[in-house]
Amino acid sequence: MGDRVDDRVFTRQDRTQFREKTARCLDALASMLADGQFEVSEPRLGLEIELNLVDDACDPAMANARALEAIADPAFQTELGQFNIEINVEPRPLAGGEVIRLEESLREALNAADTKARSTGCGLAMIGMLPTLDEHHFTSEWLSEDPRYDLLSQQILAARGEDIELRLDGAALTGAGGRESLDIVCDTILPEAACTSVQLHLQVDPADFAAYWNSAQAIAGVQVALAANSPFFAGRALWHETRIPLFEQATDTRSVELKNQRVRPRVWFGERWVTSIFDLFEENSRYFPALLPVTTEEDPFEVLARGGTPALAELRMHNGTVYRWNRPIYDGHGDRYHLRLENRVLPAGPSIVDVLADAAFYYGLVRSLALADRPLWTQMTFDAAEENLHSAARDGIESRLYWPEVGWIGPRELVLRRLLPLAAEGLEGFGVDAAARDRYLGVIEQRCLTGRNGTVWQREAVAARERAGATRSEALHGMLADYLERMHTGEPVHTWTL
């Protein structure tokens, strides 16, 4: 979805041609997989962090074009809303102490960007959902200037044939009143922009891709339970990781009738364990109509015959508009091409060390599970893995998850008893230094022992302010100001005080 798309009107012929070109790209991918020519390098950590922009009052700052001009760094790019930007971290090896060096360089890059952005009247906020966003921020005037965002919004609403309904029941804050709920209607997909995430990339050998994808699916609920950092939206206290259900609803192309027919959602966990990466691309092409049917002149088979690297532009464009929580990525550079697994379940923040702790836990655990003699996914149903994700999003670090040979268990106990040793073993297999392994897995361990992640801190901070007499709006703004101060210290969230 990083490719530029000019403003245009799509015809019926565009859609027919795009479907045909996507099918040809899929055939070419099958041929490439059969030839076994994909590049497989040493394991590398790839990272994207979506950020919010806020003004001095901690309200959303609709200023990403101005901020990016001041930052003047190609690593920073636009996102859907004018209050969003994204930093793309150049992939680097996992081995040795690279993760610690990444922490240092990432903090320097974000601090420098924040300083430059402040010269334009806004600062960076690394948080799963900006708590000071409200309904009036979701009108089309706040879409980023790049035409592809408005075009995508139009296409999703056209596919639905009606406005987008956002409905969600929440949970009472500690010491506060009853349950809160969300029930609003929007005529743009801008609520999606409220969902800011961390995306982890791992280049994978095609022969191993199914094992890594299945493993990532199986642990998605655990990841979300530990890292939840999105408890507030539009002034309401909702799920511990509200970003998960809100993203599912904000980009849903189905009408009520299509939902009743069990048509697959655009934001998709999937429906089965897979045996090949080809299964995922094929499902995307088979089940989902095009949103942005932009075609190119390339014939991938002609490119392959010349010994070149086909862009597979139609397949990549279509793949970018099917929002799997663990997504397959095809990419090419020069005369080489490779496959990556993109993990999309984690929220942004709260601090850089928290982000890299979540990353280290994921990379280590997914490797151990993918290489296990008895694969985890042969011991649990796919439905159980999906239910774990939504249970974790709803109840966070105190949720109940299903795990083979254990049954129903809290994520804190599960991680401490079973998963931390596996993550440590996986990081060791990647060649990660003991100091880096212990630093980041130690953060995960302390998060489990204290029961404090970003959501817990945010909810407690808002509840304390409300008990002291603040309104909800005052409490959210005050909490966010405190959050940003602690975010800049770089300390992990389990150490934050109220």
Order of alpha helices (4+ residues) and beta strands (2+ residues): alpha-beta-alpha-beta-beta-alpha-beta-alpha-beta-beta-beta-alpha-beta-beta-alpha-alpha-beta-alpha-alpha-alpha-beta-beta-beta-alpha-alpha-beta-beta-alpha-alpha-alpha-alpha-alpha
